[in-house]
């Protein structure tokens, strides 16, 4: 159950898949292909370069055009996985990340 947890790490894996981690350690991969092109605000996400331009803002994923995905939805997507990754057991998933780009929330 989501308890107002903030997203603290997000990495592009491939295509529309990101590895994400919340401040309580809950982590896993999420497939965001259902969002790409879903309405005018998400239309630019069809272009992979734009999609990969996400940042963590306000504890969730956001893009330069103002598109964002509610953190509770992202948390739910991870929690619905058959085996979400518990805190402290994310090294294997992180090692599979294809792109060296890491978008982490910064203080300030």
ABEGO torsion letter per residue (X at the ends): XBBGBBBABBBBABEABBBBBBAAGBBEBBBAAAABGBEAAAAAAABAAAAAABBBBGGBBBBAAGBBBBAAAAAAAAAABABBBBBGAAAAAAAABABABBBBBBBX
